[in-house]
Amino acid sequence: MIYNFNLGIGWASSGVEYAQLYRARMFRNIGEPAKFVFTDMFPRENIEHMTENIGFLDSEVVWLYTFFTDTKISPVTYTLKQLEATFGTSEFSFSRNGKIVKYVFEGNNNFYTAYMVDETSDRVHRVELVSGGYLIRKDYFTYCRIYSEYYAPLNNQAHLYQRRFFNEDGTVAYEEINDDDVVMYQFPDKLLCSKEEFVGYMVSKLNLTAEDVVIIDRTTGIGQAILRNVGPAKVGIVIHADHFSEGSTDEHNILWNNYYEYAFSQHRHIDFFVTATDDQNRLVREQFKKYKGVEPNVITIPVGSLRELKVPGTTRKKHSLITASRLATEKHVDWLVEAVAKARESVPDITLDIYGKGPEEKKIMETAERLGCTDCITLCGQQNLDEVYQNYEAYAAGSTSEGFGLTLMEAIGAGLPIIGFDVRYGNKNFIDHGKNGYKIPVHDTMETKERVEKLAECMVELFTEADLDAFHGHSYEKAKNYLTTEVEKRWALLLKQTI
């Protein structure tokens, strides 16, 4: 079995989760059984809804907190009728406002608030119980009650002091005891005094053998616990981002990215490291040899793949740009908006469609409004882009750091040229300057205004001077290296050599 460890997942997932999804599909195709383990707590969501939304199978997902119970990963099917059956003969009034249902009982300020999966169904995800005006409990459901949280008033606020996790028949599997940042886990025969011990106990219960492989995608807070308990299993680390700080590195010392520092320090216990590009592979090897005097086993395997090349059935929309990412500060989508506003002085019908969700959404729209270009900038939200890229003429990237860039891969898979900065590692990997796009030289002291101007200049050059047909053709040629069949071969070879 291949166990893939991560922390969390969300509705607007990062590239790490999408990289895991690509890996899950490849393992299915090559017949390698795999599980994807998530160790974060999800108090406001059912993990299955998020993992299913991105594309994982329920049978592939392991959640740390239900691992010690017999409940299964499942969508929410628990209903209001089932909830009401627990009220016995108590009299109550009922009201509903969208996703929120309220039951008010006789007595002194006693009521239940049920939070539904959506605004129309009767499926209940969470119920909050208030007695005497105080929150005392929250119950969480899928097809049964999976856990409850218990609260007491403290400093005029509801204070969480305990969680109980249940088996299907309602018996308690174990308890989590909370005191602010201090947490303990009480089992019938064991008391664990930290989240790290809890993770380690779970790994020990997997009973791993030399035939198993553990792949860690994020080590923060869990890496040490995993390594202490893997036994004879093989261990791999996937490097998803730039792995060091260039500004804090000199001839004698290197500052590793804190996401990977622990794993790098334990290189003797790591059977393989995976980088997404050959450039990063070479750099990791060089730095390990220079600063640590060792040569680790570093393998290049793209974190994504293309099932097929996407060729448009109709003419691409003229002078159209697409960008797709989590809308976060480091993606610099606002720079792209400013560049398009400037570029349309020379290309009046230029457009930019922005796909994704994130905290910068409001700022991006405000930038478009300020520049008076809302007519050519469209926020398209989170969508499946499998059949979307090929409708556009080019892709624009504002990010100054990409470990790989799944959307860049998907873009060339649809024949798109790319405009982006000449930075490690994604843009260098996917853009051949002047052949399928433009890499803009950039340095740390380069002002935002100059970055925007360079982006705009490249947009204008692409749409007024470049041979777009040739650029499209070159992207398609590069994309062939990322076809799923090719990437699957790399994983199959690594696993064969490892186990």
C-alpha positions as CSV (number, residue, x, y, z in Angstrom):
1,M,0.0,0.0,0.0
2,I,1.1,3.6,-0.7
3,Y,0.2,6.0,2.1
4,N,0.2,9.7,1.1
5,F,0.3,12.1,4.0
6,N,-1.0,15.7,3.9
7,L,-2.4,18.2,6.4
8,G,-5.6,19.7,5.0
9,I,-7.9,20.2,2.0
10,G,-10.4,22.9,1.2
11,W,-12.9,24.0,-1.4
12,A,-10.2,26.2,-3.0
13,S,-7.4,23.7,-2.7
14,S,-3.7,24.4,-3.3
15,G,-1.5,22.8,-5.9
16,V,-0.4,20.2,-3.3
17,E,-3.9,18.7,-3.2
18,Y,-4.3,18.8,-7.0
19,A,-0.9,17.1,-7.3
20,Q,-2.1,14.4,-4.9
21,L,-5.2,14.0,-7.1
22,Y,-3.1,13.5,-10.2
23,R,-1.1,10.9,-8.3
24,A,-4.2,9.1,-7.2
25,R,-5.4,8.8,-10.8
26,M,-2.0,7.5,-11.9
27,F,-1.8,4.9,-9.1
28,R,-5.3,3.7,-10.1
29,N,-4.2,3.3,-13.7
30,I,-1.0,1.4,-12.9
31,G,-2.8,-0.8,-10.3
32,E,-1.0,0.5,-7.2
33,P,-3.4,0.6,-4.2
34,A,-3.1,4.0,-2.4
35,K,-4.5,5.9,0.5
36,F,-4.5,9.7,1.0
37,V,-4.2,10.6,4.7
38,F,-5.4,14.0,6.0
39,T,-4.4,15.0,9.5
40,D,-6.1,18.4,10.0
41,M,-9.4,18.9,11.9
42,F,-12.3,20.1,9.8
43,P,-14.9,21.5,12.3
44,R,-17.0,23.3,9.7
45,E,-17.0,20.9,6.8
46,N,-17.4,17.2,6.1
47,I,-14.1,16.1,4.7
48,E,-15.8,13.8,2.2
49,H,-17.5,16.7,0.5
50,M,-14.2,18.4,-0.2
51,T,-12.2,15.3,-1.2
52,E,-15.1,14.1,-3.5
53,N,-15.3,17.6,-5.0
54,I,-11.7,17.6,-6.1
55,G,-11.9,14.0,-7.4
56,F,-10.7,11.5,-4.7
57,L,-12.6,8.3,-4.2
58,D,-14.1,7.8,-0.7
59,S,-12.2,4.5,-0.5
60,E,-8.9,6.3,-1.0
61,V,-9.3,8.8,1.8
62,V,-8.2,8.3,5.4
63,W,-9.0,11.0,8.0
64,L,-6.9,10.9,11.1
65,Y,-9.8,11.6,13.4
66,T,-12.0,8.8,12.2
67,F,-9.2,6.3,11.7
68,F,-9.7,4.9,15.2
69,T,-13.4,4.5,14.7
70,D,-15.4,2.1,12.5
71,T,-17.2,5.0,10.7
72,K,-16.4,5.4,7.0
73,I,-15.6,8.4,4.8
74,S,-19.1,9.3,3.5
75,P,-21.2,12.2,2.3
76,V,-23.7,13.6,4.7
77,T,-27.0,11.5,4.6
78,Y,-28.2,12.1,8.2
79,T,-31.6,13.9,8.0
80,L,-33.8,16.2,9.9
81,K,-36.2,13.4,10.5
82,Q,-33.5,11.3,12.1
83,L,-32.5,14.3,14.3
84,E,-36.1,14.9,15.4
85,A,-36.4,11.3,16.4
86,T,-33.9,11.9,19.1
87,F,-36.1,14.6,20.7
88,G,-38.5,12.1,22.3
89,T,-41.7,13.7,23.4
90,S,-40.3,17.2,23.8
91,E,-42.5,19.9,22.3
92,F,-40.7,22.3,20.0
93,S,-41.2,25.0,17.3
94,F,-39.5,24.7,13.9
95,S,-38.1,27.5,11.6
96,R,-35.8,27.5,8.6
97,N,-33.7,30.2,6.9
98,G,-31.7,28.7,4.0
99,K,-29.1,26.4,5.4
100,I,-30.0,27.0,9.0
101,V,-32.8,25.2,10.9
102,K,-33.8,26.2,14.4
103,Y,-35.7,24.1,17.0
104,V,-36.9,25.9,20.1
105,F,-37.9,23.9,23.1
106,E,-39.9,24.7,26.2
107,G,-37.9,26.0,29.1
108,N,-35.3,28.7,29.7
109,N,-33.6,29.6,26.4
110,N,-33.2,26.0,25.1
111,F,-32.8,25.4,21.4
112,Y,-31.0,23.5,18.7
113,T,-29.5,25.1,15.6
114,A,-28.9,22.6,12.7
115,Y,-26.6,23.5,9.8
116,M,-27.7,21.9,6.6
117,V,-25.5,20.7,3.7
118,D,-27.3,23.1,1.4
119,E,-30.3,25.5,1.3
120,T,-32.9,23.0,0.0
121,S,-32.1,19.5,1.3
122,D,-32.9,17.9,4.7
123,R,-29.3,16.6,5.2
124,V,-27.8,17.7,8.5
125,H,-24.0,18.3,8.9
126,R,-23.8,19.9,12.3
127,V,-26.2,20.6,15.3
128,E,-25.4,23.1,18.0
129,L,-27.2,22.6,21.4
130,V,-27.9,25.6,23.6
131,S,-29.3,25.3,27.1
132,G,-30.1,28.1,29.4
133,G,-28.5,30.5,26.9
134,Y,-25.2,28.6,26.8
135,L,-23.7,26.6,24.1
136,I,-23.1,23.1,25.6
137,R,-22.5,20.8,22.6
138,K,-22.0,20.5,18.9
139,D,-22.8,17.2,17.1
140,Y,-21.3,16.3,13.7
141,F,-22.9,13.9,11.3
142,T,-22.3,12.0,8.0
143,Y,-24.5,8.9,7.9
144,C,-24.3,8.7,11.7
145,R,-22.9,10.9,14.5
146,I,-19.2,10.9,14.0
147,Y,-18.1,13.2,16.9
148,S,-19.3,15.7,19.4
149,E,-17.7,18.8,20.9
150,Y,-18.5,19.8,24.5
151,Y,-18.4,23.4,25.7
152,A,-18.6,25.4,29.0
153,P,-18.8,29.1,29.5
154,L,-15.4,30.8,30.3
155,N,-14.9,34.6,30.3
156,N,-18.3,35.0,28.7
157,Q,-17.4,32.8,25.8
158,A,-18.1,29.2,24.8
159,H,-14.9,27.2,25.7
160,L,-14.3,23.9,24.0
161,Y,-13.0,21.4,26.5
162,Q,-13.6,17.9,25.0
163,R,-14.4,16.0,21.8
164,R,-15.8,12.5,21.7
165,F,-15.4,10.3,18.5
166,F,-18.0,7.6,18.0
167,N,-18.4,4.2,16.3
168,E,-21.3,3.5,14.1
169,D,-23.3,2.0,17.0
170,G,-22.8,5.2,19.1
171,T,-20.2,3.8,21.5
172,V,-17.2,6.1,22.2
173,A,-14.0,5.1,20.4
174,Y,-11.8,7.7,22.1
175,E,-11.8,11.2,23.5
176,E,-9.9,14.4,22.8
177,I,-9.3,16.6,25.9
178,N,-8.7,20.3,25.2
179,D,-7.3,23.1,27.2
180,D,-6.7,26.0,24.8
181,D,-3.5,24.9,22.9
182,V,-3.0,21.8,25.1
183,V,-4.6,18.6,23.7
184,M,-4.6,15.0,24.9
185,Y,-6.2,11.9,23.5
186,Q,-7.8,9.3,25.8
187,F,-8.1,5.7,24.6
188,P,-9.4,2.8,26.7
189,D,-5.8,1.6,27.2
190,K,-3.6,4.7,26.4
191,L,-3.3,8.4,27.0
192,L,-1.5,10.5,24.3
193,C,-0.3,13.9,25.3
194,S,0.0,15.7,22.0
195,K,-1.3,15.8,18.4
196,E,2.2,14.6,17.3
197,E,1.8,11.5,19.5
198,F,-1.6,11.0,18.1
199,V,-0.3,11.0,14.5
200,G,2.5,8.7,15.5
201,Y,0.1,6.3,17.1
202,M,-2.0,6.2,14.0
203,V,1.0,5.4,11.8
204,S,2.1,2.6,14.2
205,K,-1.4,1.1,13.9
206,L,-1.0,0.9,10.1
207,N,1.4,-2.0,10.8
208,L,3.6,-1.0,7.8
209,T,5.9,-3.5,6.2
210,A,8.8,-3.4,3.7
211,E,6.2,-3.7,1.0
212,D,4.6,-0.4,1.9
213,V,5.6,3.1,0.8
214,V,4.9,6.3,2.7
215,I,4.9,9.6,0.7
216,I,4.8,12.8,2.7
217,D,3.5,15.9,0.9
218,R,3.6,18.2,3.9
219,T,5.8,17.4,6.9
220,T,4.8,20.4,9.2
221,G,3.9,19.0,12.6
222,I,3.7,15.4,11.4
223,G,7.0,14.5,9.8
224,Q,8.8,13.5,13.0
225,A,5.8,11.4,14.2
226,I,5.7,9.6,10.9
227,L,9.4,8.8,10.6
228,R,9.5,7.5,14.2
229,N,6.7,5.0,13.4
230,V,7.1,3.9,9.8
231,G,9.1,0.8,10.7
232,P,10.5,-1.0,7.6
233,A,8.3,1.0,5.1
234,K,10.0,3.1,2.5
235,V,9.7,6.9,2.8
236,G,9.5,9.5,0.1
237,I,9.2,13.3,0.3
238,V,7.6,15.3,-2.5
239,I,9.0,18.8,-2.9
240,H,6.2,21.1,-4.1
241,A,7.8,24.5,-3.8
242,D,11.1,26.3,-3.9
243,H,13.1,24.5,-1.3
244,F,15.4,27.2,0.0
245,S,15.7,30.9,0.5
246,E,18.2,32.4,-2.0
247,G,18.6,35.7,-0.1
248,S,19.7,33.9,3.1
249,T,22.0,31.4,1.4
250,D,25.8,32.0,0.9
251,E,28.9,29.9,0.1
252,H,28.9,28.3,3.6
253,N,25.3,28.1,4.7
254,I,21.9,27.5,3.2
255,L,18.5,28.3,4.6
256,W,16.0,25.6,3.7
257,N,12.3,26.3,3.2
258,N,10.8,25.4,6.6
259,Y,8.3,23.1,4.9
260,Y,11.3,20.8,4.0
261,E,13.9,21.6,6.6
262,Y,13.1,18.7,8.9
263,A,12.9,16.2,6.0
264,F,16.2,17.4,4.6
265,S,17.8,17.1,8.1
266,Q,16.6,13.4,8.2
267,H,17.9,12.6,4.7
268,R,19.4,9.3,6.0
269,H,15.9,8.0,6.7
270,I,14.4,9.2,3.4
271,D,14.5,6.7,0.6
272,F,13.7,9.2,-2.2
273,F,12.9,12.8,-2.8
274,V,10.7,13.8,-5.7
275,T,11.0,17.1,-7.6
276,A,8.7,18.1,-10.4
277,T,11.3,19.5,-12.7
278,D,14.9,18.5,-13.8
279,D,16.1,22.0,-12.9
280,Q,15.1,21.6,-9.3
281,N,16.4,18.1,-9.2
282,R,19.9,19.2,-10.2
283,L,19.8,22.1,-7.8
284,V,18.8,19.9,-4.8
285,R,21.5,17.4,-5.6
286,E,24.2,20.2,-5.9
287,Q,23.1,21.8,-2.7
288,F,23.1,18.6,-0.7
289,K,26.5,17.7,-1.9
290,K,27.9,21.2,-1.2
291,Y,26.3,21.9,2.2
292,K,25.8,18.4,3.6
293,G,28.4,16.3,1.7
294,V,25.8,13.7,0.7
295,E,24.1,12.6,-2.5
296,P,20.4,11.8,-1.8
297,N,18.2,9.8,-4.2
298,V,16.3,12.6,-6.1
299,I,13.8,11.6,-8.8
300,T,12.1,13.9,-11.3
301,I,8.4,13.1,-11.7
302,P,5.9,15.8,-12.8
303,V,3.3,16.4,-10.1
304,G,0.6,16.4,-12.8
305,S,-0.1,14.8,-16.1
306,L,-2.2,15.2,-19.2
307,R,-4.6,12.5,-20.3
308,E,-4.6,14.0,-23.8
309,L,-3.8,17.1,-25.7
310,K,-6.7,19.5,-26.0
311,V,-7.2,20.8,-29.5
312,P,-10.0,23.4,-30.1
313,G,-12.9,22.4,-32.3
314,T,-13.6,26.0,-33.2
315,T,-11.5,29.1,-33.7
316,R,-9.9,30.4,-30.5
317,K,-11.3,33.7,-29.1
318,K,-9.1,36.4,-30.6
319,H,-6.7,38.2,-28.3
320,S,-7.9,36.3,-25.3
321,L,-5.9,35.5,-22.2
322,I,-6.6,33.0,-19.4
323,T,-5.1,32.7,-16.0
324,A,-6.0,30.1,-13.3
325,S,-4.9,29.9,-9.7
326,R,-5.8,30.2,-6.2
327,L,-6.4,34.0,-5.8
328,A,-3.7,34.7,-3.3
329,T,-1.3,37.5,-2.9
330,E,1.7,35.5,-4.2
331,K,0.0,34.8,-7.5
332,H,-0.1,38.6,-8.3
333,V,-3.2,38.3,-10.4
334,D,-3.7,42.1,-9.9
335,W,-0.5,42.7,-11.9
336,L,-2.1,40.8,-14.8
337,V,-5.2,43.0,-14.5
338,E,-3.0,46.2,-14.6
339,A,-1.0,44.8,-17.6
340,V,-4.2,44.0,-19.6
341,A,-5.5,47.6,-18.9
342,K,-2.2,49.0,-20.3
343,A,-2.0,46.5,-23.2
344,R,-5.4,47.3,-24.5
345,E,-4.1,50.7,-25.5
346,S,-2.5,48.8,-28.4
347,V,-4.8,45.8,-28.5
348,P,-8.3,47.2,-27.9
349,D,-10.1,43.9,-27.8
350,I,-7.8,42.1,-25.4
351,T,-9.5,40.1,-22.7
352,L,-8.4,38.3,-19.5
353,D,-10.6,35.6,-17.9
354,I,-9.5,34.7,-14.3
355,Y,-10.4,31.3,-12.9
356,G,-10.1,30.4,-9.2
357,K,-11.2,31.5,-5.8
358,G,-9.3,33.0,-2.9
359,P,-8.8,36.0,-0.5
360,E,-7.6,38.4,-3.2
361,E,-10.8,38.2,-5.2
362,K,-12.1,41.5,-3.9
363,K,-8.8,43.3,-4.5
364,I,-8.6,42.0,-8.1
365,M,-12.1,43.3,-8.9
366,E,-11.4,46.6,-7.3
367,T,-8.2,46.9,-9.4
368,A,-10.2,46.3,-12.5
369,E,-12.8,48.9,-11.5
370,R,-10.2,51.5,-10.6
371,L,-8.6,51.0,-14.1
372,G,-11.9,51.1,-15.8
373,C,-11.4,47.7,-17.5
374,T,-14.2,45.6,-16.0
375,D,-15.5,45.1,-19.5
376,C,-12.4,43.0,-20.5
377,I,-11.6,41.4,-17.1
378,T,-13.9,38.5,-16.0
379,L,-13.7,36.6,-12.7
380,C,-15.0,33.2,-13.6
381,G,-14.7,31.4,-10.2
382,Q,-13.7,27.8,-9.5
383,Q,-14.4,25.6,-12.5
384,N,-13.3,22.4,-14.2
385,L,-11.0,23.7,-16.9
386,D,-10.5,20.4,-18.8
387,E,-12.4,21.8,-21.8
388,V,-11.7,25.5,-21.2
389,Y,-8.1,26.3,-21.9
390,Q,-8.3,25.5,-25.7
391,N,-10.8,28.3,-26.2
392,Y,-8.1,30.9,-25.5
393,E,-5.1,32.2,-27.4
394,A,-2.6,32.5,-24.5
395,Y,-2.0,32.0,-20.8
396,A,-0.7,34.7,-18.4
397,A,1.1,34.0,-15.1
398,G,1.9,36.7,-12.5
399,S,3.5,34.4,-9.9
400,T,7.2,34.8,-9.1
401,S,7.5,31.3,-7.6
402,E,6.1,28.0,-8.8
403,G,7.5,24.6,-7.8
404,F,5.9,23.2,-10.9
405,G,2.7,25.0,-12.0
406,L,-0.1,22.6,-12.8
407,T,-2.1,25.2,-14.7
408,L,1.0,25.9,-16.8
409,M,1.1,22.3,-17.7
410,E,-2.6,22.3,-18.5
411,A,-2.1,25.4,-20.6
412,I,0.6,24.0,-22.9
413,G,-1.5,20.8,-23.1
414,A,-4.1,23.0,-24.9
415,G,-1.4,24.5,-27.1
416,L,-1.3,27.9,-25.2
417,P,1.8,30.1,-25.3
418,I,2.6,31.5,-21.8
419,I,3.7,34.9,-20.6
420,G,5.4,34.9,-17.2
421,F,8.5,35.9,-15.3
422,D,11.8,34.1,-15.7
423,V,11.7,32.5,-12.2
424,R,12.2,29.0,-10.8
425,Y,10.8,26.5,-11.6
426,G,7.6,26.3,-13.5
427,N,8.0,29.1,-16.0
428,K,11.5,28.0,-16.9
429,N,10.2,24.5,-17.4
430,F,7.2,25.3,-19.6
431,I,8.3,28.5,-21.5
432,D,10.8,28.4,-24.3
433,H,11.3,32.1,-24.8
434,G,10.3,33.3,-28.3
435,K,9.0,29.9,-29.2
436,N,5.9,29.4,-27.1
437,G,5.8,32.5,-25.1
438,Y,8.0,35.0,-23.2
439,K,10.0,34.8,-20.0
440,I,10.4,38.2,-18.4
441,P,13.7,38.8,-16.6
442,V,13.0,39.9,-13.0
443,H,15.0,40.7,-9.9
444,D,14.0,41.5,-6.2
445,T,14.5,45.2,-6.5
446,M,12.3,45.5,-9.7
447,E,9.4,47.8,-9.0
448,T,5.8,46.6,-9.5
449,K,5.3,49.3,-12.2
450,E,8.1,47.9,-14.3
451,R,6.9,44.3,-13.9
452,V,3.4,45.4,-15.1
453,E,4.9,47.3,-18.0
454,K,7.0,44.2,-19.1
455,L,3.9,42.0,-18.8
456,A,1.9,44.5,-21.0
457,E,4.7,44.7,-23.6
458,C,4.8,40.9,-23.9
459,M,1.0,40.8,-24.3
460,V,1.1,43.3,-27.1
461,E,4.1,41.6,-28.8
462,L,2.3,38.2,-28.6
463,F,-0.9,39.5,-30.2
464,T,0.6,41.8,-32.8
465,E,4.0,40.3,-33.8
466,A,4.2,36.6,-32.9
467,D,3.4,33.7,-35.1
468,L,0.6,32.3,-32.9
469,D,0.2,29.1,-34.9
470,A,3.9,28.3,-34.4
471,F,3.7,29.1,-30.7
472,H,0.7,26.9,-30.3
473,G,2.5,24.1,-32.1
474,H,5.6,24.4,-29.9
475,S,3.5,24.2,-26.7
476,Y,1.8,21.0,-28.0
477,E,5.2,19.5,-28.6
478,K,6.4,20.3,-25.1
479,A,3.2,19.0,-23.6
480,K,3.8,15.5,-25.0
481,N,6.3,14.9,-22.3
482,Y,3.6,15.3,-19.7
483,L,1.1,12.8,-21.1
484,T,-0.3,10.5,-18.4
485,T,1.2,7.4,-20.0
486,E,4.7,9.0,-19.7
487,V,4.3,10.1,-16.1
488,E,2.9,6.7,-15.1
489,K,6.0,5.0,-16.3
490,R,8.1,7.1,-14.0
491,W,6.0,6.3,-10.9
492,A,5.9,2.6,-11.9
493,L,9.7,2.5,-12.2
494,L,10.3,4.4,-8.9
495,L,8.0,2.0,-7.0
496,K,9.6,-1.0,-8.7
497,Q,13.1,0.2,-7.6
498,T,11.9,1.2,-4.1
499,I,10.0,-1.8,-3.0
